[in-house]
Every structure is written in structure tokens, then in C-alpha cells.
Amino acid sequence: MPKPNDFDIPRLFYFESGNHFTGSRGSMDYRIDPDGDVMHLKAWHGLLCSELAEIEDTADVPLTQEGFDQMLAWLTAFWEKGQQKD
């Protein structure tokens, strides 16, 4: 199981407080937006911000510890998929 530090992601409480987060790992970028009891995830490659980039994948996970773990697994899978292209 990946750890939050693999992606520099704050802990669950940060998102429960309504904060969004953007980050990157290598050439991969991602955005996490809490909305009620769901977190919306976006991921893409490149130097553009999420508003200008071509979003390559999205997912929704529950705003729970289980959903947080699912988010880390989703980000890891997207990152690994991008590594295979390089």
C-alpha cells in the first residue's frame, strides 16, 4: 500500500475540513477536491494547471479513511501506468 508521503498528500483531516490539494510526482500531476462526502480526483501529465491541462483520468472516492486509501491506490496506479510509457 502506498503511503501519503509518496505523493506529499496531507492526512484525511485536511480534506474533511474542505480543503482541496494539488500536487505532482515526476511528470504526473493531480488534484483532489472534497465535496460533501466525496473526494473528486483528477490526474494528468504535463506542466499545465488542472484548469488548462487535458485531464487524463478522474475518479470519485468516499471522504473516509477507506476512500483515502482508495485514492492513494488510484494515484499509484496512474503513476505506474505513466512510468510504463517512458
PDB file with SEQRES, HELIX, SHEET and CRYST1 records, atoms N, CA, C and O in Angstrom:
SEQRES   1 A   86  MET PRO LYS PRO ASN ASP PHE ASP ILE PRO ARG LEU PHE          
SEQRES   2 A   86  TYR PHE GLU SER GLY ASN HIS PHE THR GLY SER ARG GLY          
SEQRES   3 A   86  SER MET ASP TYR ARG ILE ASP PRO ASP GLY ASP VAL MET          
SEQRES   4 A   86  HIS LEU LYS ALA TRP HIS GLY LEU LEU CYS SER GLU LEU          
SEQRES   5 A   86  ALA GLU ILE GLU ASP THR ALA ASP VAL PRO LEU THR GLN          
SEQRES   6 A   86  GLU GLY PHE ASP GLN MET LEU ALA TRP LEU THR ALA PHE          
SEQRES   7 A   86  TRP GLU LYS GLY GLN GLN LYS ASP                              
HELIX    1 AA1 PRO A    4  ASP A    6  5                                   3    
HELIX    2 AA2 LEU A   12  GLU A   16  1                                   5    
HELIX    3 AA3 GLN A   65  LYS A   85  1                                  21    
SHEET    1 AA1 4 PHE A  21  ARG A  25  0                                        
SHEET    2 AA1 4 MET A  28  ASP A  35 -1                                        
SHEET    3 AA1 4 VAL A  38  HIS A  45 -1                                        
SHEET    4 AA1 4 ASP A  57  PRO A  62 -1                                        
CRYST1    1.000    1.000    1.000  90.00  90.00  90.00 P 1           1          
ATOM      1  N   MET A   1       0.853  -1.185   0.000  1.00  0.00           N  
ATOM      2  CA  MET A   1       0.000   0.000   0.000  1.00  0.00           C  
ATOM      3  C   MET A   1       0.893   1.241   0.000  1.00  0.00           C  
ATOM      4  O   MET A   1       1.803   1.346   0.822  1.00  0.00           O  
ATOM      5  N   PRO A   2       0.641   2.177  -0.912  1.00  0.00           N  
ATOM      6  CA  PRO A   2       1.435   3.403  -0.915  1.00  0.00           C  
ATOM      7  C   PRO A   2       1.163   4.234   0.333  1.00  0.00           C  
ATOM      8  O   PRO A   2       0.109   4.106   0.957  1.00  0.00           O  
ATOM      9  N   LYS A   3       2.100   5.070   0.684  1.00  0.00           N  
ATOM     10  CA  LYS A   3       1.966   5.952   1.835  1.00  0.00           C  
ATOM     11  C   LYS A   3       1.651   7.360   1.351  1.00  0.00           C  
ATOM     12  O   LYS A   3       2.024   7.712   0.232  1.00  0.00           O  
ATOM     13  N   PRO A   4       0.972   8.183   2.160  1.00  0.00           N  
ATOM     14  CA  PRO A   4       0.688   9.557   1.749  1.00  0.00           C  
ATOM     15  C   PRO A   4       1.952  10.318   1.355  1.00  0.00           C  
ATOM     16  O   PRO A   4       1.910  11.150   0.448  1.00  0.00           O  
ATOM     17  N   ASN A   5       3.074  10.046   2.019  1.00  0.00           N  
ATOM     18  CA  ASN A   5       4.303  10.764   1.700  1.00  0.00           C  
ATOM     19  C   ASN A   5       4.809  10.449   0.301  1.00  0.00           C  
ATOM     20  O   ASN A   5       5.578  11.234  -0.254  1.00  0.00           O  
ATOM     21  N   ASP A   6       4.405   9.326  -0.290  1.00  0.00           N  
ATOM     22  CA  ASP A   6       4.797   9.013  -1.658  1.00  0.00           C  
ATOM     23  C   ASP A   6       4.308  10.097  -2.616  1.00  0.00           C  
ATOM     24  O   ASP A   6       4.914  10.323  -3.664  1.00  0.00           O  
ATOM     25  N   PHE A   7       3.217  10.764  -2.258  1.00  0.00           N  
ATOM     26  CA  PHE A   7       2.630  11.810  -3.091  1.00  0.00           C  
ATOM     27  C   PHE A   7       2.558  13.156  -2.368  1.00  0.00           C  
ATOM     28  O   PHE A   7       1.953  14.091  -2.890  1.00  0.00           O  
ATOM     29  N   ASP A   8       3.148  13.276  -1.202  1.00  0.00           N  
ATOM     30  CA  ASP A   8       3.119  14.529  -0.430  1.00  0.00           C  
ATOM     31  C   ASP A   8       1.691  14.989  -0.138  1.00  0.00           C  
ATOM     32  O   ASP A   8       1.395  16.181  -0.230  1.00  0.00           O  
ATOM     33  N   ILE A   9       0.817  14.067   0.207  1.00  0.00           N  
ATOM     34  CA  ILE A   9      -0.591  14.376   0.436  1.00  0.00           C  
ATOM     35  C   ILE A   9      -0.844  14.545   1.929  1.00  0.00           C  
ATOM     36  O   ILE A   9      -0.385  13.731   2.730  1.00  0.00           O  
ATOM     37  N   PRO A  10      -1.581  15.610   2.315  1.00  0.00           N  
ATOM     38  CA  PRO A  10      -1.947  15.764   3.726  1.00  0.00           C  
ATOM     39  C   PRO A  10      -2.844  14.609   4.190  1.00  0.00           C  
ATOM     40  O   PRO A  10      -3.368  13.849   3.375  1.00  0.00           O  
ATOM     41  N   ARG A  11      -3.005  14.498   5.453  1.00  0.00           N  
ATOM     42  CA  ARG A  11      -3.849  13.441   6.037  1.00  0.00           C  
ATOM     43  C   ARG A  11      -5.326  13.720   5.779  1.00  0.00           C  
ATOM     44  O   ARG A  11      -5.693  14.802   5.322  1.00  0.00           O  
ATOM     45  N   LEU A  12      -6.158  12.743   6.072  1.00  0.00           N  
ATOM     46  CA  LEU A  12      -7.596  12.796   5.804  1.00  0.00           C  
ATOM     47  C   LEU A  12      -8.252  14.040   6.396  1.00  0.00           C  
ATOM     48  O   LEU A  12      -9.124  14.627   5.756  1.00  0.00           O  
ATOM     49  N   PHE A  13      -7.862  14.455   7.586  1.00  0.00           N  
ATOM     50  CA  PHE A  13      -8.494  15.599   8.244  1.00  0.00           C  
ATOM     51  C   PHE A  13      -8.440  16.858   7.377  1.00  0.00           C  
ATOM     52  O   PHE A  13      -9.372  17.662   7.394  1.00  0.00           O  
ATOM     53  N   TYR A  14      -7.368  17.030   6.631  1.00  0.00           N  
ATOM     54  CA  TYR A  14      -7.206  18.175   5.737  1.00  0.00           C  
ATOM     55  C   TYR A  14      -8.387  18.251   4.764  1.00  0.00           C  
ATOM     56  O   TYR A  14      -8.938  19.328   4.535  1.00  0.00           O  
ATOM     57  N   PHE A  15      -8.770  17.116   4.200  1.00  0.00           N  
ATOM     58  CA  PHE A  15      -9.862  17.075   3.232  1.00  0.00           C  
ATOM     59  C   PHE A  15     -11.225  17.139   3.917  1.00  0.00           C  
ATOM     60  O   PHE A  15     -12.167  17.721   3.379  1.00  0.00           O  
ATOM     61  N   GLU A  16     -11.330  16.543   5.097  1.00  0.00           N  
ATOM     62  CA  GLU A  16     -12.574  16.643   5.871  1.00  0.00           C  
ATOM     63  C   GLU A  16     -12.871  18.094   6.228  1.00  0.00           C  
ATOM     64  O   GLU A  16     -14.028  18.452   6.447  1.00  0.00           O  
ATOM     65  N   SER A  17     -11.839  18.930   6.288  1.00  0.00           N  
ATOM     66  CA  SER A  17     -12.004  20.351   6.592  1.00  0.00           C  
ATOM     67  C   SER A  17     -12.366  21.165   5.350  1.00  0.00           C  
ATOM     68  O   SER A  17     -12.505  22.386   5.431  1.00  0.00           O  
ATOM     69  N   GLY A  18     -12.519  20.502   4.208  1.00  0.00           N  
ATOM     70  CA  GLY A  18     -12.974  21.169   2.989  1.00  0.00           C  
ATOM     71  C   GLY A  18     -11.868  21.725   2.108  1.00  0.00           C  
ATOM     72  O   GLY A  18     -12.150  22.463   1.164  1.00  0.00           O  
ATOM     73  N   ASN A  19     -10.621  21.390   2.393  1.00  0.00           N  
ATOM     74  CA  ASN A  19      -9.505  21.906   1.608  1.00  0.00           C  
ATOM     75  C   ASN A  19      -9.235  21.056   0.381  1.00  0.00           C  
ATOM     76  O   ASN A  19      -9.290  19.828   0.450  1.00  0.00           O  
ATOM     77  N   HIS A  20      -8.938  21.708  -0.759  1.00  0.00           N  
ATOM     78  CA  HIS A  20      -8.509  20.957  -1.947  1.00  0.00           C  
ATOM     79  C   HIS A  20      -6.984  20.907  -1.955  1.00  0.00           C  
ATOM     80  O   HIS A  20      -6.318  21.637  -1.220  1.00  0.00           O  
ATOM     81  N   PHE A  21      -6.452  20.038  -2.796  1.00  0.00           N  
ATOM     82  CA  PHE A  21      -4.997  19.866  -2.834  1.00  0.00           C  
ATOM     83  C   PHE A  21      -4.558  19.530  -4.252  1.00  0.00           C  
ATOM     84  O   PHE A  21      -5.194  18.731  -4.939  1.00  0.00           O  
ATOM     85  N   THR A  22      -3.472  20.146  -4.677  1.00  0.00           N  
ATOM     86  CA  THR A  22      -2.850  19.780  -5.940  1.00  0.00           C  
ATOM     87  C   THR A  22      -1.409  19.382  -5.669  1.00  0.00           C  
ATOM     88  O   THR A  22      -0.765  19.911  -4.764  1.00  0.00           O  
ATOM     89  N   GLY A  23      -0.918  18.453  -6.459  1.00  0.00           N  
ATOM     90  CA  GLY A  23       0.454  18.017  -6.270  1.00  0.00           C  
ATOM     91  C   GLY A  23       0.985  17.356  -7.520  1.00  0.00           C  
ATOM     92  O   GLY A  23       0.305  17.270  -8.542  1.00  0.00           O  
ATOM     93  N   SER A  24       2.218  16.890  -7.413  1.00  0.00           N  
ATOM     94  CA  SER A  24       2.844  16.211  -8.539  1.00  0.00           C  
ATOM     95  C   SER A  24       3.826  15.169  -8.029  1.00  0.00           C  
ATOM     96  O   SER A  24       4.281  15.203  -6.886  1.00  0.00           O  
ATOM     97  N   ARG A  25       4.125  14.258  -8.912  1.00  0.00           N  
ATOM     98  CA  ARG A  25       5.154  13.243  -8.669  1.00  0.00           C  
ATOM     99  C   ARG A  25       5.782  12.960 -10.019  1.00  0.00           C  
ATOM    100  O   ARG A  25       5.161  12.345 -10.886  1.00  0.00           O  
ATOM    101  N   GLY A  26       7.008  13.408 -10.195  1.00  0.00           N  
ATOM    102  CA  GLY A  26       7.636  13.321 -11.507  1.00  0.00           C  
ATOM    103  C   GLY A  26       6.858  14.164 -12.495  1.00  0.00           C  
ATOM    104  O   GLY A  26       6.582  15.334 -12.229  1.00  0.00           O  
ATOM    105  N   SER A  27       6.500  13.586 -13.633  1.00  0.00           N  
ATOM    106  CA  SER A  27       5.744  14.329 -14.650  1.00  0.00           C  
ATOM    107  C   SER A  27       4.230  14.226 -14.448  1.00  0.00           C  
ATOM    108  O   SER A  27       3.460  14.792 -15.223  1.00  0.00           O  
ATOM    109  N   MET A  28       3.804  13.506 -13.411  1.00  0.00           N  
ATOM    110  CA  MET A  28       2.389  13.327 -13.119  1.00  0.00           C  
ATOM    111  C   MET A  28       1.900  14.454 -12.206  1.00  0.00           C  
ATOM    112  O   MET A  28       2.578  14.830 -11.250  1.00  0.00           O  
ATOM    113  N   ASP A  29       0.722  14.982 -12.511  1.00  0.00           N  
ATOM    114  CA  ASP A  29       0.075  15.984 -11.665  1.00  0.00           C  
ATOM    115  C   ASP A  29      -1.285  15.469 -11.244  1.00  0.00           C  
ATOM    116  O   ASP A  29      -1.886  14.647 -11.936  1.00  0.00           O  
ATOM    117  N   TYR A  30      -1.773  15.949 -10.111  1.00  0.00           N  
ATOM    118  CA  TYR A  30      -3.073  15.507  -9.630  1.00  0.00           C  
ATOM    119  C   TYR A  30      -3.738  16.607  -8.802  1.00  0.00           C  
ATOM    120  O   TYR A  30      -3.079  17.508  -8.283  1.00  0.00           O  
ATOM    121  N   ARG A  31      -5.049  16.506  -8.695  1.00  0.00           N  
ATOM    122  CA  ARG A  31      -5.847  17.446  -7.904  1.00  0.00           C  
ATOM    123  C   ARG A  31      -6.884  16.636  -7.135  1.00  0.00           C  
ATOM    124  O   ARG A  31      -7.479  15.700  -7.670  1.00  0.00           O  
ATOM    125  N   ILE A  32      -7.094  17.005  -5.877  1.00  0.00           N  
ATOM    126  CA  ILE A  32      -8.058  16.344  -5.004  1.00  0.00           C  
ATOM    127  C   ILE A  32      -9.010  17.414  -4.483  1.00  0.00           C  
ATOM    128  O   ILE A  32      -8.578  18.373  -3.843  1.00  0.00           O  
ATOM    129  N   ASP A  33     -10.303  17.254  -4.754  1.00  0.00           N  
ATOM    130  CA  ASP A  33     -11.317  18.219  -4.337  1.00  0.00           C  
ATOM    131  C   ASP A  33     -12.381  17.528  -3.498  1.00  0.00           C  
ATOM    132  O   ASP A  33     -13.154  16.726  -4.023  1.00  0.00           O  
ATOM    133  N   PRO A  34     -12.436  17.829  -2.193  1.00  0.00           N  
ATOM    134  CA  PRO A  34     -13.522  17.278  -1.383  1.00  0.00           C  
ATOM    135  C   PRO A  34     -14.828  17.999  -1.711  1.00  0.00           C  
ATOM    136  O   PRO A  34     -14.839  19.201  -1.980  1.00  0.00           O  
ATOM    137  N   ASP A  35     -15.918  17.249  -1.685  1.00  0.00           N  
ATOM    138  CA  ASP A  35     -17.236  17.812  -1.985  1.00  0.00           C  
ATOM    139  C   ASP A  35     -18.261  16.994  -1.216  1.00  0.00           C  
ATOM    140  O   ASP A  35     -18.675  15.924  -1.661  1.00  0.00           O  
ATOM    141  N   GLY A  36     -18.667  17.503  -0.061  1.00  0.00           N  
ATOM    142  CA  GLY A  36     -19.591  16.741   0.775  1.00  0.00           C  
ATOM    143  C   GLY A  36     -18.908  15.513   1.318  1.00  0.00           C  
ATOM    144  O   GLY A  36     -17.914  15.615   2.038  1.00  0.00           O  
ATOM    145  N   ASP A  37     -19.434  14.347   0.979  1.00  0.00           N  
ATOM    146  CA  ASP A  37     -18.849  13.103   1.488  1.00  0.00           C  
ATOM    147  C   ASP A  37     -18.046  12.360   0.422  1.00  0.00           C  
ATOM    148  O   ASP A  37     -17.837  11.150   0.521  1.00  0.00           O  
ATOM    149  N   VAL A  38     -17.594  13.105  -0.609  1.00  0.00           N  
ATOM    150  CA  VAL A  38     -16.839  12.518  -1.722  1.00  0.00           C  
ATOM    151  C   VAL A  38     -15.580  13.344  -1.987  1.00  0.00           C  
ATOM    152  O   VAL A  38     -15.561  14.555  -1.769  1.00  0.00           O  
ATOM    153  N   MET A  39     -14.534  12.674  -2.459  1.00  0.00           N  
ATOM    154  CA  MET A  39     -13.362  13.378  -2.975  1.00  0.00           C  
ATOM    155  C   MET A  39     -13.301  13.124  -4.472  1.00  0.00           C  
ATOM    156  O   MET A  39     -13.332  11.977  -4.918  1.00  0.00           O  
ATOM    157  N   HIS A  40     -13.214  14.210  -5.252  1.00  0.00           N  
ATOM    158  CA  HIS A  40     -13.078  14.119  -6.701  1.00  0.00           C  
ATOM    159  C   HIS A  40     -11.585  14.158  -7.024  1.00  0.00           C  
ATOM    160  O   HIS A  40     -10.869  15.042  -6.555  1.00  0.00           O  
ATOM    161  N   LEU A  41     -11.121  13.205  -7.819  1.00  0.00           N  
ATOM    162  CA  LEU A  41      -9.712  13.088  -8.172  1.00  0.00           C  
ATOM    163  C   LEU A  41      -9.526  13.344  -9.663  1.00  0.00           C  
ATOM    164  O   LEU A  41     -10.329  12.905 -10.486  1.00  0.00           O  
ATOM    165  N   LYS A  42      -8.461  14.057  -9.997  1.00  0.00           N  
ATOM    166  CA  LYS A  42      -8.076  14.292 -11.392  1.00  0.00           C  
ATOM    167  C   LYS A  42      -6.585  14.027 -11.503  1.00  0.00           C  
ATOM    168  O   LYS A  42      -5.828  14.296 -10.570  1.00  0.00           O  
ATOM    169  N   ALA A  43      -6.167  13.502 -12.643  1.00  0.00           N  
ATOM    170  CA  ALA A  43      -4.743  13.274 -12.868  1.00  0.00           C  
ATOM    171  C   ALA A  43      -4.406  13.522 -14.334  1.00  0.00           C  
ATOM    172  O   ALA A  43      -5.216  13.273 -15.227  1.00  0.00           O  
ATOM    173  N   TRP A  44      -3.193  14.018 -14.559  1.00  0.00           N  
ATOM    174  CA  TRP A  44      -2.720  14.330 -15.902  1.00  0.00           C  
ATOM    175  C   TRP A  44      -1.202  14.424 -15.889  1.00  0.00           C  
ATOM    176  O   TRP A  44      -0.579  14.391 -14.828  1.00  0.00           O  
ATOM    177  N   HIS A  45      -0.618  14.538 -17.061  1.00  0.00           N  
ATOM    178  CA  HIS A  45       0.828  14.727 -17.203  1.00  0.00           C  
ATOM    179  C   HIS A  45       1.074  16.077 -17.879  1.00  0.00           C  
ATOM    180  O   HIS A  45       0.300  16.495 -18.740  1.00  0.00           O  
ATOM    181  N   GLY A  46       2.116  16.730 -17.498  1.00  0.00           N  
ATOM    182  CA  GLY A  46       2.480  17.989 -18.138  1.00  0.00           C  
ATOM    183  C   GLY A  46       2.673  19.108 -17.138  1.00  0.00           C  
ATOM    184  O   GLY A  46       2.558  18.916 -15.927  1.00  0.00           O  
ATOM    185  N   LEU A  47       2.969  20.277 -17.670  1.00  0.00           N  
ATOM    186  CA  LEU A  47       3.291  21.430 -16.831  1.00  0.00           C  
ATOM    187  C   LEU A  47       2.114  22.364 -16.591  1.00  0.00           C  
ATOM    188  O   LEU A  47       2.257  23.348 -15.866  1.00  0.00           O  
ATOM    189  N   LEU A  48       0.957  22.084 -17.177  1.00  0.00           N  
ATOM    190  CA  LEU A  48      -0.190  22.973 -17.046  1.00  0.00           C  
ATOM    191  C   LEU A  48      -0.988  22.694 -15.780  1.00  0.00           C  
ATOM    192  O   LEU A  48      -1.001  21.573 -15.272  1.00  0.00           O  
ATOM    193  N   CYS A  49      -1.656  23.738 -15.278  1.00  0.00           N  
ATOM    194  CA  CYS A  49      -2.538  23.580 -14.119  1.00  0.00           C  
ATOM    195  C   CYS A  49      -3.775  22.784 -14.521  1.00  0.00           C  
ATOM    196  O   CYS A  49      -4.027  22.581 -15.709  1.00  0.00           O  
ATOM    197  N   SER A  50      -4.545  22.336 -13.533  1.00  0.00           N  
ATOM    198  CA  SER A  50      -5.694  21.474 -13.818  1.00  0.00           C  
ATOM    199  C   SER A  50      -6.747  22.156 -14.694  1.00  0.00           C  
ATOM    200  O   SER A  50      -7.451  21.485 -15.447  1.00  0.00           O  
ATOM    201  N   GLU A  51      -6.858  23.479 -14.600  1.00  0.00           N  
ATOM    202  CA  GLU A  51      -7.851  24.189 -15.413  1.00  0.00           C  
ATOM    203  C   GLU A  51      -7.469  24.224 -16.888  1.00  0.00           C  
ATOM    204  O   GLU A  51      -8.346  24.311 -17.747  1.00  0.00           O  
ATOM    205  N   LEU A  52      -6.166  24.157 -17.198  1.00  0.00           N  
ATOM    206  CA  LEU A  52      -5.714  24.251 -18.584  1.00  0.00           C  
ATOM    207  C   LEU A  52      -5.261  22.914 -19.168  1.00  0.00           C  
ATOM    208  O   LEU A  52      -5.168  22.774 -20.387  1.00  0.00           O  
ATOM    209  N   ALA A  53      -4.982  21.947 -18.324  1.00  0.00           N  
ATOM    210  CA  ALA A  53      -4.453  20.665 -18.781  1.00  0.00           C  
ATOM    211  C   ALA A  53      -5.539  19.781 -19.379  1.00  0.00           C  
ATOM    212  O   ALA A  53      -6.730  19.971 -19.128  1.00  0.00           O  
ATOM    213  N   GLU A  54      -5.104  18.823 -20.165  1.00  0.00           N  
ATOM    214  CA  GLU A  54      -6.003  17.780 -20.634  1.00  0.00           C  
ATOM    215  C   GLU A  54      -6.007  16.689 -19.565  1.00  0.00           C  
ATOM    216  O   GLU A  54      -5.034  15.948 -19.421  1.00  0.00           O  
ATOM    217  N   ILE A  55      -7.102  16.598 -18.820  1.00  0.00           N  
ATOM    218  CA  ILE A  55      -7.220  15.627 -17.731  1.00  0.00           C  
ATOM    219  C   ILE A  55      -7.285  14.225 -18.340  1.00  0.00           C  
ATOM    220  O   ILE A  55      -8.124  13.946 -19.196  1.00  0.00           O  
ATOM    221  N   GLU A  56      -6.391  13.354 -17.885  1.00  0.00           N  
ATOM    222  CA  GLU A  56      -6.297  12.013 -18.450  1.00  0.00           C  
ATOM    223  C   GLU A  56      -7.178  10.996 -17.734  1.00  0.00           C  
ATOM    224  O   GLU A  56      -7.601  10.008 -18.335  1.00  0.00           O  
ATOM    225  N   ASP A  57      -7.458  11.232 -16.448  1.00  0.00           N  
ATOM    226  CA  ASP A  57      -8.277  10.276 -15.707  1.00  0.00           C  
ATOM    227  C   ASP A  57      -8.917  10.978 -14.520  1.00  0.00           C  
ATOM    228  O   ASP A  57      -8.352  11.922 -13.967  1.00  0.00           O  
ATOM    229  N   THR A  58     -10.088  10.515 -14.135  1.00  0.00           N  
ATOM    230  CA  THR A  58     -10.799  11.052 -12.972  1.00  0.00           C  
ATOM    231  C   THR A  58     -11.387   9.893 -12.182  1.00  0.00           C  
ATOM    232  O   THR A  58     -11.581   8.796 -12.706  1.00  0.00           O  
ATOM    233  N   ALA A  59     -11.664  10.157 -10.917  1.00  0.00           N  
ATOM    234  CA  ALA A  59     -12.320   9.161 -10.067  1.00  0.00           C  
ATOM    235  C   ALA A  59     -12.957   9.889  -8.892  1.00  0.00           C  
ATOM    236  O   ALA A  59     -12.554  10.999  -8.547  1.00  0.00           O  
ATOM    237  N   ASP A  60     -13.933   9.271  -8.293  1.00  0.00           N  
ATOM    238  CA  ASP A  60     -14.558   9.750  -7.063  1.00  0.00           C  
ATOM    239  C   ASP A  60     -14.411   8.656  -6.018  1.00  0.00           C  
ATOM    240  O   ASP A  60     -14.642   7.479  -6.293  1.00  0.00           O  
ATOM    241  N   VAL A  61     -14.022   9.063  -4.816  1.00  0.00           N  
ATOM    242  CA  VAL A  61     -13.902   8.124  -3.699  1.00  0.00           C  
ATOM    243  C   VAL A  61     -14.587   8.736  -2.488  1.00  0.00           C  
ATOM    244  O   VAL A  61     -14.693   9.959  -2.397  1.00  0.00           O  
ATOM    245  N   PRO A  62     -15.052   7.916  -1.558  1.00  0.00           N  
ATOM    246  CA  PRO A  62     -15.698   8.452  -0.364  1.00  0.00           C  
ATOM    247  C   PRO A  62     -14.701   9.238   0.501  1.00  0.00           C  
ATOM    248  O   PRO A  62     -13.511   8.928   0.536  1.00  0.00           O  
ATOM    249  N   LEU A  63     -15.203  10.237   1.178  1.00  0.00           N  
ATOM    250  CA  LEU A  63     -14.384  11.033   2.097  1.00  0.00           C  
ATOM    251  C   LEU A  63     -14.338  10.329   3.450  1.00  0.00           C  
ATOM    252  O   LEU A  63     -14.878  10.799   4.451  1.00  0.00           O  
ATOM    253  N   THR A  64     -13.659   9.167   3.430  1.00  0.00           N  
ATOM    254  CA  THR A  64     -13.478   8.318   4.602  1.00  0.00           C  
ATOM    255  C   THR A  64     -12.042   7.799   4.574  1.00  0.00           C  
ATOM    256  O   THR A  64     -11.321   8.021   3.602  1.00  0.00           O  
ATOM    257  N   GLN A  65     -11.631   7.118   5.623  1.00  0.00           N  
ATOM    258  CA  GLN A  65     -10.291   6.535   5.602  1.00  0.00           C  
ATOM    259  C   GLN A  65     -10.180   5.480   4.499  1.00  0.00           C  
ATOM    260  O   GLN A  65      -9.142   5.372   3.847  1.00  0.00           O  
ATOM    261  N   GLU A  66     -11.238   4.710   4.291  1.00  0.00           N  
ATOM    262  CA  GLU A  66     -11.226   3.729   3.204  1.00  0.00           C  
ATOM    263  C   GLU A  66     -11.084   4.426   1.850  1.00  0.00           C  
ATOM    264  O   GLU A  66     -10.325   3.976   0.992  1.00  0.00           O  
ATOM    265  N   GLY A  67     -11.816   5.525   1.664  1.00  0.00           N  
ATOM    266  CA  GLY A  67     -11.710   6.295   0.424  1.00  0.00           C  
ATOM    267  C   GLY A  67     -10.328   6.916   0.266  1.00  0.00           C  
ATOM    268  O   GLY A  67      -9.802   6.984  -0.845  1.00  0.00           O  
ATOM    269  N   PHE A  68      -9.739   7.370   1.368  1.00  0.00           N  
ATOM    270  CA  PHE A  68      -8.389   7.925   1.336  1.00  0.00           C  
ATOM    271  C   PHE A  68      -7.402   6.861   0.849  1.00  0.00           C  
ATOM    272  O   PHE A  68      -6.530   7.148   0.028  1.00  0.00           O  
ATOM    273  N   ASP A  69      -7.542   5.646   1.353  1.00  0.00           N  
ATOM    274  CA  ASP A  69      -6.681   4.548   0.923  1.00  0.00           C  
ATOM    275  C   ASP A  69      -6.919   4.215  -0.557  1.00  0.00           C  
ATOM    276  O   ASP A  69      -5.975   3.912  -1.286  1.00  0.00           O  
ATOM    277  N   GLN A  70      -8.180   4.273  -0.993  1.00  0.00           N  
ATOM    278  CA  GLN A  70      -8.504   4.039  -2.401  1.00  0.00           C  
ATOM    279  C   GLN A  70      -7.865   5.109  -3.277  1.00  0.00           C  
ATOM    280  O   GLN A  70      -7.373   4.817  -4.367  1.00  0.00           O  
ATOM    281  N   MET A  71      -7.876   6.359  -2.791  1.00  0.00           N  
ATOM    282  CA  MET A  71      -7.266   7.459  -3.519  1.00  0.00           C  
ATOM    283  C   MET A  71      -5.775   7.208  -3.724  1.00  0.00           C  
ATOM    284  O   MET A  71      -5.259   7.400  -4.825  1.00  0.00           O  
ATOM    285  N   LEU A  72      -5.083   6.781  -2.673  1.00  0.00           N  
ATOM    286  CA  LEU A  72      -3.650   6.503  -2.788  1.00  0.00           C  
ATOM    287  C   LEU A  72      -3.386   5.379  -3.789  1.00  0.00           C  
ATOM    288  O   LEU A  72      -2.439   5.449  -4.573  1.00  0.00           O  
ATOM    289  N   ALA A  73      -4.221   4.349  -3.759  1.00  0.00           N  
ATOM    290  CA  ALA A  73      -4.066   3.242  -4.697  1.00  0.00           C  
ATOM    291  C   ALA A  73      -4.322   3.714  -6.128  1.00  0.00           C  
ATOM    292  O   ALA A  73      -3.613   3.307  -7.049  1.00  0.00           O  
ATOM    293  N   TRP A  74      -5.325   4.566  -6.322  1.00  0.00           N  
ATOM    294  CA  TRP A  74      -5.657   5.100  -7.645  1.00  0.00           C  
ATOM    295  C   TRP A  74      -4.506   5.952  -8.174  1.00  0.00           C  
ATOM    296  O   TRP A  74      -4.107   5.809  -9.330  1.00  0.00           O  
ATOM    297  N   LEU A  75      -3.967   6.843  -7.327  1.00  0.00           N  
ATOM    298  CA  LEU A  75      -2.837   7.673  -7.736  1.00  0.00           C  
ATOM    299  C   LEU A  75      -1.615   6.831  -8.079  1.00  0.00           C  
ATOM    300  O   LEU A  75      -0.911   7.110  -9.049  1.00  0.00           O  
ATOM    301  N   THR A  76      -1.370   5.811  -7.287  1.00  0.00           N  
ATOM    302  CA  THR A  76      -0.235   4.923  -7.542  1.00  0.00           C  
ATOM    303  C   THR A  76      -0.394   4.207  -8.874  1.00  0.00           C  
ATOM    304  O   THR A  76       0.560   4.115  -9.647  1.00  0.00           O  
ATOM    305  N   ALA A  77      -1.587   3.701  -9.150  1.00  0.00           N  
ATOM    306  CA  ALA A  77      -1.842   3.000 -10.414  1.00  0.00           C  
ATOM    307  C   ALA A  77      -1.656   3.951 -11.599  1.00  0.00           C  
ATOM    308  O   ALA A  77      -1.075   3.567 -12.614  1.00  0.00           O  
ATOM    309  N   PHE A  78      -2.146   5.191 -11.475  1.00  0.00           N  
ATOM    310  CA  PHE A  78      -1.983   6.163 -12.554  1.00  0.00           C  
ATOM    311  C   PHE A  78      -0.510   6.483 -12.754  1.00  0.00           C  
ATOM    312  O   PHE A  78      -0.044   6.562 -13.890  1.00  0.00           O  
ATOM    313  N   TRP A  79       0.224   6.667 -11.670  1.00  0.00           N  
ATOM    314  CA  TRP A  79       1.653   6.968 -11.752  1.00  0.00           C  
ATOM    315  C   TRP A  79       2.417   5.807 -12.397  1.00  0.00           C  
ATOM    316  O   TRP A  79       3.260   6.024 -13.268  1.00  0.00           O  
ATOM    317  N   GLU A  80       2.122   4.583 -11.971  1.00  0.00           N  
ATOM    318  CA  GLU A  80       2.808   3.409 -12.537  1.00  0.00           C  
ATOM    319  C   GLU A  80       2.507   3.254 -14.024  1.00  0.00           C  
ATOM    320  O   GLU A  80       3.387   2.889 -14.802  1.00  0.00           O  
ATOM    321  N   LYS A  81       1.268   3.532 -14.418  1.00  0.00           N  
ATOM    322  CA  LYS A  81       0.893   3.467 -15.830  1.00  0.00           C  
ATOM    323  C   LYS A  81       1.719   4.469 -16.635  1.00  0.00           C  
ATOM    324  O   LYS A  81       2.164   4.158 -17.740  1.00  0.00           O  
ATOM    325  N   GLY A  82       1.924   5.655 -16.097  1.00  0.00           N  
ATOM    326  CA  GLY A  82       2.733   6.672 -16.773  1.00  0.00           C  
ATOM    327  C   GLY A  82       4.193   6.284 -16.859  1.00  0.00           C  
ATOM    328  O   GLY A  82       4.873   6.649 -17.818  1.00  0.00           O  
ATOM    329  N   GLN A  83       4.694   5.545 -15.866  1.00  0.00           N  
ATOM    330  CA  GLN A  83       6.081   5.095 -15.879  1.00  0.00           C  
ATOM    331  C   GLN A  83       6.337   4.088 -16.989  1.00  0.00           C  
ATOM    332  O   GLN A  83       7.438   4.018 -17.536  1.00  0.00           O  
ATOM    333  N   GLN A  84       5.317   3.313 -17.315  1.00  0.00           N  
ATOM    334  CA  GLN A  84       5.464   2.313 -18.377  1.00  0.00           C  
ATOM    335  C   GLN A  84       5.579   2.965 -19.753  1.00  0.00           C  
ATOM    336  O   GLN A  84       6.150   2.379 -20.672  1.00  0.00           O  
ATOM    337  N   LYS A  85       5.035   4.187 -19.897  1.00  0.00           N  
ATOM    338  CA  LYS A  85       5.092   4.894 -21.177  1.00  0.00           C  
ATOM    339  C   LYS A  85       6.465   5.491 -21.431  1.00  0.00           C  
ATOM    340  O   LYS A  85       6.863   5.668 -22.582  1.00  0.00           O  
ATOM    341  N   ASP A  86       7.193   5.802 -20.363  1.00  0.00           N  
ATOM    342  CA  ASP A  86       8.516   6.448 -20.507  1.00  0.00           C  
ATOM    343  C   ASP A  86       9.584   5.512 -20.991  1.00  0.00           C  
ATOM    344  O   ASP A  86      10.734   5.919 -21.155  1.00  0.00           O  
TER     345      ASP A  86                                                      
END                                                                             
